[in-house]
Amino acid sequence: MSFDLPIQPPERITGLVNGTASLGGGIDLPVFYPATGAQIATLTEDDETAVARAVEAARAAFDKGPWPGLSTAKRIEALEACRETILANVDELARLECAATGLVLKELRARHMVRAAYNFRFFAEYISQSAGQSYTQTEGYLTTVTREPVGVAALIAPWNAPVALATMKIAAALAFGNTAVLKPSEQTPMALARLVELLQEVLPEGVLNIVNGRGAVTGAALVAHPGVDLVSFTGGTETGRAIMSSAGRNLVPCTMELGGKSANIIFASADQDRALDGALQGIFSNNGQQCLAGSRVLVERKVFDDFVGRFRERAAKVRVGDPLADDTEVGPLASLAHMNRVLGFVDKAREDGGQLLVGGTRREDLGEGYFISPTAVLAHSNADRCAQDEIFGPFATFIPFDTADEAVAIANDTAFGLVSYVWSDHLPTVMATTPSLRSGVVWVNTPMMRELRAPFGGYKTSGVGREGGASCEAFYTEEKTTTIPTAPPALRRFGA
């Protein structure tokens, strides 16, 4: 079976520095369409020299350009112009994103691109309400606290939702007066390359630049560059460790949104129909490739068999196929290597004493693309690899529990701590459970949602720092305390 391309992509994708295509200097990297496995574009990797040019452009724009000193009103205008640019190009950006990621096109149009545009609106609204602080409690003095931009931000975006997640970083960094160098994943560079090109028309020169390439080459050069003042990364935990180690040598602060192995706790007191819908959405949306997926489904034993049976029945009916089709619910995984890794956990589950419940195979009837059947396994215990390792695909692991305390213990028994889900219509159960969950976010009786005013990030190896309104303000600004005497103070006259 063959599927049409969502869009004819550019033959070659390059970085963009001061509005001009980067010379790269590195090797050529292939970009594939996950629905067919065919190469559709070539990416020019930016080497250390090319990265240095991008950082120097951002440095010059920060040190000598107008952006950091713009009035709040002017910066709001620019952020709103970025938003309008995205909304005017939703279809093109969504199709480019689909071509590199294999995500379902209708979801990209309706959710990802709308969220990307809203990221700029949100931070425009946020800075419109920002205020400084002043203190007069110490007699004879006025002390003010103001916030100033930090400098050049290195923004490293993931491959699973490139535009939606990268624009959170871009909008925040720019809103507070920083300049930026963006590095997308080498697997999914096309939509972000086009977005940065479009935004050149509404931003001053050098404020936003983009470099492309592998993390070990381009990303490493970017993080280590002495002209970078802060780093924001979303991606895998091991890569996050390497980035923090490198940035730490220059004492550069970092925020890290890393991996997850989130527990989706289903109590018998939950509305079972809604909990079932939420569990399916929590693991199969975005092709299952999201750090906040409810990948460990913990179900109270008294309803376990019924819930799992209904889940299996529904999972077997999930429509897998062409990401351009309106009725497709799950598209292909992002790459051949990733597909093989996800499927490899079926054998690991069996080796650990688990049982395959549904799926677990490649959809060879759909051609050479990276399609798999939505998958679920019954774990032998929470110590199984499928219950501890982040699989990052449409792959759920089921575990029964008997008491709320046991559910919390299982949920917390992981190296990760990004998100937890709790499903119960019994308020005392909810109130007793949520404070004990070791995760940065808890969602009750709802699948994933994002309140941008609230902090988002994880405990343990799921991250360092937070994203969100006040959290981003704290990260992307420096606090300055200025003290002025209200009358000439008495001075000690040394040596008089």
C-alpha positions as CSV (number, residue, x, y, z in Angstrom):
1,M,0.0,0.0,0.0
2,S,1.2,3.5,-0.8
3,F,0.2,6.8,0.7
4,D,0.3,10.3,-0.8
5,L,2.7,12.8,0.6
6,P,0.9,15.6,2.6
7,I,3.0,18.2,0.8
8,Q,5.9,18.4,-1.6
9,P,8.8,19.2,0.8
10,P,11.9,21.2,0.0
11,E,14.7,19.1,-1.5
12,R,17.1,20.5,1.0
13,I,16.6,21.9,4.5
14,T,19.2,24.3,6.0
15,G,19.6,26.4,9.0
16,L,18.7,30.1,9.0
17,V,20.9,32.8,10.5
18,N,20.0,36.5,10.2
19,G,17.4,35.4,7.6
20,T,20.1,33.8,5.4
21,A,20.5,30.0,4.8
22,S,23.3,28.5,6.8
23,L,26.2,26.9,5.0
24,G,26.0,23.9,7.3
25,G,29.5,22.4,7.1
26,G,28.4,19.0,8.2
27,I,27.1,15.9,6.5
28,D,23.8,15.4,4.7
29,L,21.1,13.6,6.7
30,P,18.0,11.9,5.2
31,V,14.5,12.9,6.2
32,F,11.8,10.2,5.8
33,Y,8.1,10.1,5.5
34,P,7.0,7.6,8.2
35,A,3.9,6.5,6.3
36,T,5.9,5.1,3.4
37,G,9.5,4.8,4.7
38,A,10.7,6.8,1.7
39,Q,13.3,9.6,1.9
40,I,11.6,12.9,1.0
41,A,14.3,15.5,1.8
42,T,17.9,16.1,2.7
43,L,19.0,18.0,5.8
44,T,22.3,19.9,5.9
45,E,23.9,19.4,9.3
46,D,25.3,22.5,10.9
47,D,28.8,21.9,12.3
48,E,30.5,23.8,15.1
49,T,31.4,26.7,12.8
50,A,27.9,27.1,11.6
51,V,26.5,26.9,15.1
52,A,29.0,29.6,16.2
53,R,27.7,31.9,13.4
54,A,24.1,31.4,14.7
55,V,25.0,32.1,18.3
56,E,27.0,35.2,17.3
57,A,24.0,36.5,15.3
58,A,21.8,36.0,18.3
59,R,24.4,37.6,20.6
60,A,24.7,40.7,18.3
61,A,20.9,41.0,18.2
62,F,20.8,40.9,22.0
63,D,23.9,43.1,22.7
64,K,23.4,45.7,20.0
65,G,19.9,45.2,18.6
66,P,16.6,46.8,19.6
67,W,14.8,43.6,20.9
68,P,15.9,43.5,24.6
69,G,15.1,47.2,25.0
70,L,11.7,47.2,23.3
71,S,8.8,48.5,25.2
72,T,6.3,45.9,26.4
73,A,3.7,47.3,24.0
74,K,6.1,46.8,21.0
75,R,7.0,43.3,22.1
76,I,3.4,42.4,22.5
77,E,2.8,43.6,18.9
78,A,5.6,41.4,17.7
79,L,4.3,38.3,19.5
80,E,0.8,38.9,18.1
81,A,2.3,39.2,14.7
82,C,4.0,35.8,15.2
83,R,0.6,34.3,16.2
84,E,-1.1,35.8,13.1
85,T,1.7,34.4,10.9
86,I,1.1,30.9,12.2
87,L,-2.7,31.1,11.8
88,A,-2.2,32.3,8.2
89,N,-0.1,29.3,7.4
90,V,-1.7,26.5,9.4
91,D,-2.3,24.2,6.5
92,E,1.3,24.4,5.2
93,L,2.9,24.0,8.6
94,A,0.6,21.1,9.5
95,R,1.4,19.3,6.3
96,L,5.1,19.8,6.7
97,E,4.8,18.5,10.2
98,C,2.8,15.5,9.0
99,A,5.4,14.7,6.4
100,A,8.2,14.4,8.9
101,T,6.4,13.0,12.0
102,G,3.5,10.9,10.5
103,L,1.1,12.5,13.0
104,V,-2.5,12.6,11.9
105,L,-3.0,15.7,9.8
106,K,-6.4,16.7,11.2
107,E,-5.0,16.7,14.7
108,L,-2.0,18.8,13.6
109,R,-4.4,21.3,12.1
110,A,-6.9,21.4,14.9
111,R,-4.7,21.1,17.9
112,H,-0.9,21.4,17.4
113,M,-0.9,24.5,15.2
114,V,-3.7,26.2,17.2
115,R,-1.7,25.6,20.3
116,A,1.5,27.0,18.6
117,A,-0.4,30.2,17.8
118,Y,-1.8,30.4,21.3
119,N,1.6,30.1,22.8
120,F,2.4,33.5,21.4
121,R,-0.9,35.0,22.5
122,F,-0.5,33.6,26.0
123,F,2.9,35.2,26.5
124,A,1.8,38.4,25.0
125,E,-1.0,38.5,27.5
126,Y,1.3,37.5,30.3
127,I,3.8,40.2,29.8
128,S,1.0,42.8,29.5
129,Q,0.3,42.1,33.2
130,S,3.8,41.8,34.4
131,A,4.8,44.1,37.3
132,G,7.9,44.9,39.3
133,Q,8.2,45.1,43.0
134,S,9.1,47.9,45.4
135,Y,9.9,48.0,49.1
136,T,9.8,51.0,51.4
137,Q,9.8,49.2,54.7
138,T,13.4,50.2,55.4
139,E,13.3,53.8,56.5
140,G,15.1,56.2,54.2
141,Y,15.3,53.8,51.2
142,L,13.4,52.8,48.2
143,T,14.3,49.3,46.8
144,T,12.9,48.1,43.5
145,V,13.1,44.7,41.9
146,T,13.0,44.5,38.1
147,R,13.4,41.7,35.7
148,E,15.7,41.8,32.6
149,P,16.3,39.3,29.8
150,V,19.1,36.9,30.4
151,G,20.6,36.9,26.9
152,V,20.9,34.2,24.2
153,A,18.7,31.1,24.7
154,A,19.5,27.7,23.2
155,L,16.2,26.0,22.5
156,I,16.3,22.3,21.7
157,A,13.0,20.8,20.5
158,P,11.8,17.2,20.4
159,W,10.6,15.2,17.4
160,N,7.2,14.1,18.7
161,A,5.4,17.4,18.6
162,P,7.9,19.8,17.1
163,V,5.9,23.0,16.4
164,A,3.6,22.9,19.4
165,L,6.5,22.3,21.9
166,A,9.1,24.5,20.3
167,T,6.8,27.5,20.1
168,M,6.3,27.3,23.9
169,K,10.1,27.9,24.2
170,I,10.3,30.4,21.4
171,A,7.4,32.5,22.6
172,A,8.6,32.5,26.2
173,A,12.2,33.4,25.4
174,L,11.2,36.2,23.1
175,A,8.5,37.6,25.3
176,F,11.0,38.4,28.1
177,G,13.4,40.0,25.7
178,N,15.9,37.2,24.9
179,T,17.2,36.2,21.5
180,A,17.3,32.6,20.5
181,V,18.9,29.8,18.5
182,L,16.5,26.9,17.9
183,K,17.6,23.3,17.2
184,P,14.9,20.9,16.1
185,S,15.3,17.2,15.9
186,E,17.1,16.1,12.8
187,Q,14.2,13.6,12.2
188,T,11.5,16.3,12.1
189,P,13.1,19.6,10.9
190,M,10.7,20.7,8.1
191,A,7.8,22.6,9.8
192,L,10.1,24.4,12.2
193,A,12.5,25.4,9.4
194,R,9.5,26.9,7.5
195,L,8.1,28.5,10.7
196,V,11.4,30.3,11.5
197,E,11.6,31.5,7.9
198,L,8.1,32.9,8.1
199,L,8.8,34.6,11.5
200,Q,11.8,36.4,10.0
201,E,9.3,38.7,8.4
202,V,7.9,40.0,11.7
203,L,11.0,39.8,14.0
204,P,14.2,41.9,14.0
205,E,17.3,40.4,12.4
206,G,19.1,37.9,14.5
207,V,16.4,37.5,17.2
208,L,15.4,34.0,16.1
209,N,17.8,31.7,14.3
210,I,17.7,27.9,13.6
211,V,20.4,25.3,13.3
212,N,20.0,21.7,12.2
213,G,21.7,18.4,12.9
214,R,22.2,15.6,15.3
215,G,22.4,16.1,19.0
216,A,25.9,14.8,19.3
217,V,27.1,17.3,16.7
218,T,24.9,20.4,16.4
219,G,23.3,20.2,19.8
220,A,26.6,19.6,21.6
221,A,28.2,22.6,19.8
222,L,25.2,24.8,20.7
223,V,25.1,23.9,24.4
224,A,28.8,24.3,24.8
225,H,29.1,27.6,23.0
226,P,30.3,30.3,25.5
227,G,27.9,32.8,23.9
228,V,24.8,30.8,25.1
229,D,23.3,32.1,28.4
230,L,20.6,29.5,29.1
231,V,19.3,26.2,27.7
232,S,15.8,24.8,27.4
233,F,15.5,21.2,26.3
234,T,12.7,18.8,25.8
235,G,13.6,15.2,25.1
236,G,15.0,12.0,26.6
237,T,16.5,11.7,30.0
238,E,19.9,10.5,29.0
239,T,20.3,13.4,26.5
240,G,19.2,15.8,29.2
241,R,21.9,14.5,31.5
242,A,24.5,15.1,28.8
243,I,23.2,18.6,28.1
244,M,23.2,19.6,31.8
245,S,26.7,18.3,32.2
246,S,28.0,20.4,29.3
247,A,26.1,23.5,30.2
248,G,27.2,23.2,33.8
249,R,30.8,23.8,32.7
250,N,29.8,27.3,31.7
251,L,27.4,27.7,34.7
252,V,24.5,28.0,32.2
253,P,21.1,27.4,33.7
254,C,18.8,24.8,32.2
255,T,15.2,23.7,32.1
256,M,14.7,20.1,31.2
257,E,11.4,18.4,30.3
258,L,12.4,14.8,30.1
259,G,10.9,11.3,30.1
260,G,7.8,9.9,31.7
261,K,6.2,6.6,32.7
262,S,3.0,8.0,34.0
263,A,0.5,6.0,36.1
264,N,-3.2,6.2,35.0
265,I,-5.0,5.0,38.2
266,I,-8.5,3.7,37.6
267,F,-10.5,3.2,40.8
268,A,-13.7,1.1,41.0
269,S,-15.4,4.3,42.1
270,A,-14.7,6.0,38.7
271,D,-17.2,6.5,35.9
272,Q,-15.9,3.4,34.0
273,D,-17.0,4.6,30.6
274,R,-15.2,8.0,31.0
275,A,-12.1,6.3,32.5
276,L,-12.0,3.9,29.6
277,D,-12.2,6.8,27.1
278,G,-9.5,8.6,29.0
279,A,-7.2,5.6,29.2
280,L,-7.4,5.1,25.4
281,Q,-6.8,8.7,24.7
282,G,-4.0,8.9,27.2
283,I,-2.0,6.2,25.5
284,F,-3.0,6.3,21.8
285,S,-3.2,10.0,21.0
286,N,-0.2,11.6,19.2
287,N,0.5,8.1,17.9
288,G,1.4,7.2,21.5
289,Q,4.6,9.3,21.3
290,Q,4.3,11.7,24.2
291,C,6.1,12.0,27.5
292,L,2.9,12.6,29.4
293,A,1.1,9.4,28.1
294,G,-0.7,7.3,30.7
295,S,1.4,4.3,29.8
296,R,1.0,2.4,33.1
297,V,-2.7,1.7,33.5
298,L,-3.4,0.7,37.2
299,V,-6.9,-0.7,37.7
300,E,-8.6,-1.7,40.9
301,R,-8.8,-5.4,41.0
302,K,-12.6,-5.6,41.5
303,V,-13.1,-4.0,38.1
304,F,-9.9,-5.1,36.5
305,D,-11.1,-7.9,34.2
306,D,-14.0,-6.0,32.9
307,F,-12.0,-2.8,32.3
308,V,-9.2,-4.7,30.5
309,G,-11.6,-6.6,28.4
310,R,-13.3,-3.5,27.2
311,F,-9.9,-1.8,26.6
312,R,-8.8,-4.7,24.5
313,E,-12.0,-4.6,22.4
314,R,-11.7,-0.9,21.8
315,A,-7.9,-1.0,21.1
316,A,-8.4,-3.7,18.5
317,K,-10.8,-1.3,16.7
318,V,-8.5,1.8,16.7
319,R,-8.2,2.9,13.1
320,V,-4.5,2.8,12.1
321,G,-3.5,4.2,8.7
322,D,-3.0,7.1,6.3
323,P,-2.2,10.2,8.4
324,L,-4.1,12.3,5.7
325,A,-7.4,10.4,6.1
326,D,-10.0,12.0,8.3
327,D,-11.0,8.7,10.0
328,T,-7.4,7.8,11.0
329,E,-6.8,7.7,14.7
330,V,-3.2,6.5,14.9
331,G,-0.6,7.0,12.2
332,P,2.9,5.6,11.8
333,L,5.6,5.9,14.4
334,A,8.4,8.4,13.7
335,S,11.1,6.1,12.4
336,L,12.0,2.6,11.5
337,A,14.4,2.3,14.5
338,H,11.8,3.6,16.9
339,M,9.1,1.2,15.6
340,N,11.5,-1.7,16.1
341,R,12.3,-0.5,19.6
342,V,8.6,-0.3,20.6
343,L,7.8,-3.7,19.2
344,G,10.8,-5.1,21.0
345,F,9.0,-4.5,24.3
346,V,6.5,-7.2,23.4
347,D,9.3,-9.8,23.7
348,K,10.6,-8.1,26.8
349,A,7.2,-8.3,28.4
350,R,7.0,-12.1,27.7
351,E,10.5,-12.6,29.0
352,D,9.6,-10.9,32.3
353,G,6.5,-13.1,32.7
354,G,3.9,-10.7,31.2
355,Q,1.2,-11.4,28.8
356,L,0.3,-9.8,25.5
357,L,-3.3,-8.5,25.6
358,V,-3.7,-6.9,22.2
359,G,-1.7,-5.8,19.2
360,G,2.1,-6.1,19.3
361,T,2.7,-6.5,15.6
362,R,3.8,-4.4,12.6
363,R,0.9,-3.6,10.3
364,E,2.5,-5.0,7.1
365,D,-0.8,-4.7,5.3
366,L,-0.1,-0.9,5.3
367,G,3.1,-1.2,3.2
368,E,6.6,-0.1,4.1
369,G,5.5,2.6,6.6
370,Y,6.2,2.4,10.3
371,F,2.7,1.3,11.4
372,I,2.0,-1.0,14.4
373,S,-1.2,-2.2,16.0
374,P,-2.1,-0.5,19.2
375,T,-0.7,-2.6,21.9
376,A,-1.3,-3.5,25.5
377,V,0.4,-6.0,27.9
378,L,-0.4,-7.4,31.3
379,A,2.7,-7.0,33.4
380,H,3.9,-9.7,35.8
381,S,4.9,-6.9,38.2
382,N,5.7,-3.2,38.3
383,A,9.4,-4.2,38.1
384,D,9.0,-5.5,34.5
385,R,10.8,-3.5,31.9
386,C,7.6,-2.6,30.1
387,A,6.5,-1.0,33.4
388,Q,9.7,0.8,34.1
389,D,11.2,1.9,30.7
390,E,9.7,4.7,28.7
391,I,8.4,3.0,25.5
392,F,7.1,6.1,23.8
393,G,4.6,4.5,21.6
394,P,0.9,3.2,21.5
395,F,1.8,0.6,24.1
396,A,-0.1,0.3,27.4
397,T,1.0,-1.7,30.4
398,F,-1.7,-3.0,32.8
399,I,-1.2,-3.7,36.5
400,P,-3.9,-4.5,39.1
401,F,-4.1,-3.1,42.6
402,D,-6.3,-3.7,45.7
403,T,-6.1,-0.5,47.8
404,A,-5.4,3.2,47.3
405,D,-2.1,2.9,49.2
406,E,-1.0,0.1,46.9
407,A,-1.9,2.1,43.8
408,V,0.1,5.1,45.1
409,A,3.1,2.9,45.9
410,I,3.0,1.4,42.4
411,A,2.6,4.7,40.8
412,N,5.6,6.2,42.7
413,D,7.8,3.1,42.1
414,T,9.5,4.5,39.0
415,A,12.5,6.7,38.1
416,F,10.1,9.2,36.5
417,G,7.6,11.6,37.9
418,L,6.1,13.7,35.2
419,V,2.3,13.2,35.3
420,S,-0.2,11.0,37.2
421,Y,-3.9,10.4,36.3
422,V,-6.6,9.6,38.9
423,W,-10.1,8.4,38.0
424,S,-12.6,8.3,40.8
425,D,-16.0,9.9,41.6
426,H,-15.4,9.4,45.3
427,L,-14.0,12.7,46.6
428,P,-12.3,11.3,49.7
429,T,-10.4,8.8,47.5
430,V,-9.2,11.6,45.2
431,M,-8.2,13.9,48.1
432,A,-6.4,11.1,49.9
433,T,-4.5,10.0,46.7
434,T,-3.4,13.1,44.9
435,P,-1.1,14.6,47.6
436,S,1.0,11.3,47.8
437,L,1.7,11.0,44.1
438,R,5.3,12.0,43.3
439,S,4.7,13.7,40.0
440,G,4.8,17.3,38.8
441,V,1.3,17.2,37.4
442,V,-1.8,15.3,38.6
443,W,-4.9,15.2,36.3
444,V,-8.2,14.0,38.0
445,N,-11.0,12.5,35.9
446,T,-9.6,14.0,32.7
447,P,-7.1,13.0,30.1
448,M,-4.2,15.4,29.4
449,M,-4.8,19.1,29.4
450,R,-2.4,22.0,29.8
451,E,-3.0,25.2,31.8
452,L,-0.2,27.4,30.6
453,R,-0.4,29.7,33.7
454,A,0.4,26.7,35.9
455,P,3.9,25.1,36.2
456,F,4.5,22.0,34.0
457,G,7.4,19.7,34.7
458,G,8.5,16.6,36.5
459,Y,9.9,15.2,39.7
460,K,12.9,12.9,39.7
461,T,14.4,12.1,36.3
462,S,11.4,13.6,34.5
463,G,12.9,17.0,34.5
464,V,14.5,20.0,36.1
465,G,12.6,23.3,36.4
466,R,9.2,24.1,35.0
467,E,7.5,25.7,32.0
468,G,4.4,27.9,32.3
469,G,3.8,31.6,32.9
470,A,5.6,32.5,36.1
471,S,8.0,29.6,35.7
472,C,9.1,30.8,32.3
473,E,9.4,34.4,33.6
474,A,11.7,33.2,36.4
475,F,13.9,31.2,33.9
476,Y,14.1,33.7,31.1
477,T,14.8,36.7,33.2
478,E,17.3,37.9,35.7
479,E,16.2,39.8,38.8
480,K,17.8,43.1,39.5
481,T,17.6,44.8,42.9
482,T,18.1,48.6,42.9
483,T,18.2,50.5,46.2
484,I,18.0,54.3,46.2
485,P,18.1,56.5,49.4
486,T,15.1,58.8,49.7
487,A,17.4,61.4,51.5
488,P,21.2,61.5,51.8
489,P,22.1,58.9,54.4
490,A,24.7,59.4,57.1
491,L,28.0,58.0,55.9
492,R,31.0,56.8,58.0
493,R,34.0,59.0,57.1
494,F,36.9,56.6,57.0
495,G,40.3,58.2,57.3
496,A,38.9,61.7,58.0
